Amino acid sequence: MIDLTCQELVELLTDYLDGALDAETKQGVADHCAICGGCGPYLEQLRQTIAVLGRLR
């Protein structure tokens, strides 16, 4: 199990969202976001931003 700090997580989020992380690191990001009151909402905000931008022409 990978124990990530919030700063480490932020540095990995782009690769996480792109599906470019190995399984262990991907799980570490998911685990951290599941318990962190700051990073979980931050990840969701990034997902929503990407979805909105993807709909722009």
Secondary structure, DSSP 8 states (H G I E B T S, - for coil): -----HHHHHHHHHHHHHT-S-HHHHHHHHHHHHH-TTHHHHHHHHHHHHHHHHH--
